[in-house]
Amino acid sequence: VSGRSVKAQFKVADRERAAYCVVVGENELAAGTVVLKDLATGEQSTVTRAELPSRLSVKD
């Protein structure tokens, strides 16, 4: 959803009923990490790109 503000991108994710948002900025690119935000709880965590698939598994 490039080219839109972060706020607009979160609105799109909410409208599409996404479970998570993955945020990748310059710092995350340099560190090999992403910020994973659970849209149901608002909880955010920084995870490595390698651990992202397991963190995105289906919620219980």
mmCIF file of the C-alpha atoms, coordinates in Angstrom:
data_MODEL
# 
_entry.id   MODEL 
# 
loop_
_atom_site.group_PDB 
_atom_site.id 
_atom_site.type_symbol 
_atom_site.label_atom_id 
_atom_site.label_alt_id 
_atom_site.label_comp_id 
_atom_site.label_asym_id 
_atom_site.label_entity_id 
_atom_site.label_seq_id 
_atom_site.pdbx_PDB_ins_code 
_atom_site.Cartn_x 
_atom_site.Cartn_y 
_atom_site.Cartn_z 
_atom_site.occupancy 
_atom_site.B_iso_or_equiv 
_atom_site.pdbx_formal_charge 
_atom_site.auth_seq_id 
_atom_site.auth_comp_id 
_atom_site.auth_asym_id 
_atom_site.auth_atom_id 
_atom_site.pdbx_PDB_model_num 
ATOM 1  C CA . VAL A 1 1  ? 0.000   0.000   0.000  1.00 0.00 ? 1  VAL A CA 1 
ATOM 2  C CA . SER A 1 2  ? 2.929   2.272   -0.781 1.00 0.00 ? 2  SER A CA 1 
ATOM 3  C CA . GLY A 1 3  ? 2.472   5.940   -1.505 1.00 0.00 ? 3  GLY A CA 1 
ATOM 4  C CA . ARG A 1 4  ? -0.063  6.425   1.280  1.00 0.00 ? 4  ARG A CA 1 
ATOM 5  C CA . SER A 1 5  ? 0.491   7.799   4.759  1.00 0.00 ? 5  SER A CA 1 
ATOM 6  C CA . VAL A 1 6  ? 0.928   5.293   7.574  1.00 0.00 ? 6  VAL A CA 1 
ATOM 7  C CA . LYS A 1 7  ? -2.422  6.419   8.995  1.00 0.00 ? 7  LYS A CA 1 
ATOM 8  C CA . ALA A 1 8  ? -4.136  5.739   5.662  1.00 0.00 ? 8  ALA A CA 1 
ATOM 9  C CA . GLN A 1 9  ? -2.490  2.330   5.426  1.00 0.00 ? 9  GLN A CA 1 
ATOM 10 C CA . PHE A 1 10 ? -3.762  1.385   8.904  1.00 0.00 ? 10 PHE A CA 1 
ATOM 11 C CA . LYS A 1 11 ? -7.264  2.494   7.860  1.00 0.00 ? 11 LYS A CA 1 
ATOM 12 C CA . VAL A 1 12 ? -7.078  0.214   4.812  1.00 0.00 ? 12 VAL A CA 1 
ATOM 13 C CA . ALA A 1 13 ? -5.924  -2.681  7.002  1.00 0.00 ? 13 ALA A CA 1 
ATOM 14 C CA . ASP A 1 14 ? -8.809  -2.055  9.395  1.00 0.00 ? 14 ASP A CA 1 
ATOM 15 C CA . ARG A 1 15 ? -11.326 -1.846  6.559  1.00 0.00 ? 15 ARG A CA 1 
ATOM 16 C CA . GLU A 1 16 ? -10.018 -5.120  5.126  1.00 0.00 ? 16 GLU A CA 1 
ATOM 17 C CA . ARG A 1 17 ? -10.252 -6.693  8.611  1.00 0.00 ? 17 ARG A CA 1 
ATOM 18 C CA . ALA A 1 18 ? -6.577  -7.596  8.652  1.00 0.00 ? 18 ALA A CA 1 
ATOM 19 C CA . ALA A 1 19 ? -5.377  -9.396  11.764 1.00 0.00 ? 19 ALA A CA 1 
ATOM 20 C CA . TYR A 1 20 ? -1.896  -7.854  11.676 1.00 0.00 ? 20 TYR A CA 1 
ATOM 21 C CA . CYS A 1 21 ? 0.088   -5.017  10.148 1.00 0.00 ? 21 CYS A CA 1 
ATOM 22 C CA . VAL A 1 22 ? 3.771   -5.372  9.386  1.00 0.00 ? 22 VAL A CA 1 
ATOM 23 C CA . VAL A 1 23 ? 5.714   -2.116  9.503  1.00 0.00 ? 23 VAL A CA 1 
ATOM 24 C CA . VAL A 1 24 ? 9.100   -1.893  7.809  1.00 0.00 ? 24 VAL A CA 1 
ATOM 25 C CA . GLY A 1 25 ? 10.972  1.386   7.936  1.00 0.00 ? 25 GLY A CA 1 
ATOM 26 C CA . GLU A 1 26 ? 14.581  2.310   7.269  1.00 0.00 ? 26 GLU A CA 1 
ATOM 27 C CA . ASN A 1 27 ? 15.703  1.256   10.755 1.00 0.00 ? 27 ASN A CA 1 
ATOM 28 C CA . GLU A 1 28 ? 13.961  -2.106  10.460 1.00 0.00 ? 28 GLU A CA 1 
ATOM 29 C CA . LEU A 1 29 ? 15.477  -2.727  7.037  1.00 0.00 ? 29 LEU A CA 1 
ATOM 30 C CA . ALA A 1 30 ? 18.947  -2.008  8.390  1.00 0.00 ? 30 ALA A CA 1 
ATOM 31 C CA . ALA A 1 31 ? 18.409  -4.281  11.411 1.00 0.00 ? 31 ALA A CA 1 
ATOM 32 C CA . GLY A 1 32 ? 16.703  -7.134  9.548  1.00 0.00 ? 32 GLY A CA 1 
ATOM 33 C CA . THR A 1 33 ? 13.567  -6.746  11.652 1.00 0.00 ? 33 THR A CA 1 
ATOM 34 C CA . VAL A 1 34 ? 9.934   -5.707  11.275 1.00 0.00 ? 34 VAL A CA 1 
ATOM 35 C CA . VAL A 1 35 ? 7.369   -4.281  13.660 1.00 0.00 ? 35 VAL A CA 1 
ATOM 36 C CA . LEU A 1 36 ? 4.379   -6.600  13.940 1.00 0.00 ? 36 LEU A CA 1 
ATOM 37 C CA . LYS A 1 37 ? 1.167   -5.014  15.207 1.00 0.00 ? 37 LYS A CA 1 
ATOM 38 C CA . ASP A 1 38 ? -1.783  -7.140  16.294 1.00 0.00 ? 38 ASP A CA 1 
ATOM 39 C CA . LEU A 1 39 ? -4.750  -5.059  15.169 1.00 0.00 ? 39 LEU A CA 1 
ATOM 40 C CA . ALA A 1 40 ? -7.167  -6.756  17.575 1.00 0.00 ? 40 ALA A CA 1 
ATOM 41 C CA . THR A 1 41 ? -5.162  -5.947  20.710 1.00 0.00 ? 41 THR A CA 1 
ATOM 42 C CA . GLY A 1 42 ? -2.961  -3.064  19.548 1.00 0.00 ? 42 GLY A CA 1 
ATOM 43 C CA . GLU A 1 43 ? 0.092   -4.946  20.829 1.00 0.00 ? 43 GLU A CA 1 
ATOM 44 C CA . GLN A 1 44 ? 3.302   -4.275  18.893 1.00 0.00 ? 44 GLN A CA 1 
ATOM 45 C CA . SER A 1 45 ? 6.499   -6.268  18.878 1.00 0.00 ? 45 SER A CA 1 
ATOM 46 C CA . THR A 1 46 ? 9.736   -6.162  16.950 1.00 0.00 ? 46 THR A CA 1 
ATOM 47 C CA . VAL A 1 47 ? 10.604  -9.492  15.359 1.00 0.00 ? 47 VAL A CA 1 
ATOM 48 C CA . THR A 1 48 ? 13.247  -10.707 12.948 1.00 0.00 ? 48 THR A CA 1 
ATOM 49 C CA . ARG A 1 49 ? 12.213  -11.346 9.379  1.00 0.00 ? 49 ARG A CA 1 
ATOM 50 C CA . ALA A 1 50 ? 13.040  -15.024 9.942  1.00 0.00 ? 50 ALA A CA 1 
ATOM 51 C CA . GLU A 1 51 ? 10.553  -15.360 12.817 1.00 0.00 ? 51 GLU A CA 1 
ATOM 52 C CA . LEU A 1 52 ? 7.770   -13.420 11.068 1.00 0.00 ? 52 LEU A CA 1 
ATOM 53 C CA . PRO A 1 53 ? 6.081   -16.447 9.405  1.00 0.00 ? 53 PRO A CA 1 
ATOM 54 C CA . SER A 1 54 ? 5.688   -18.302 12.694 1.00 0.00 ? 54 SER A CA 1 
ATOM 55 C CA . ARG A 1 55 ? 4.337   -15.172 14.405 1.00 0.00 ? 55 ARG A CA 1 
ATOM 56 C CA . LEU A 1 56 ? 1.724   -14.759 11.659 1.00 0.00 ? 56 LEU A CA 1 
ATOM 57 C CA . SER A 1 57 ? 0.296   -18.247 12.143 1.00 0.00 ? 57 SER A CA 1 
ATOM 58 C CA . VAL A 1 58 ? -3.434  -18.553 12.726 1.00 0.00 ? 58 VAL A CA 1 
ATOM 59 C CA . LYS A 1 59 ? -4.602  -17.226 16.078 1.00 0.00 ? 59 LYS A CA 1 
ATOM 60 C CA . ASP A 1 60 ? -6.182  -19.632 18.569 1.00 0.00 ? 60 ASP A CA 1 
# 
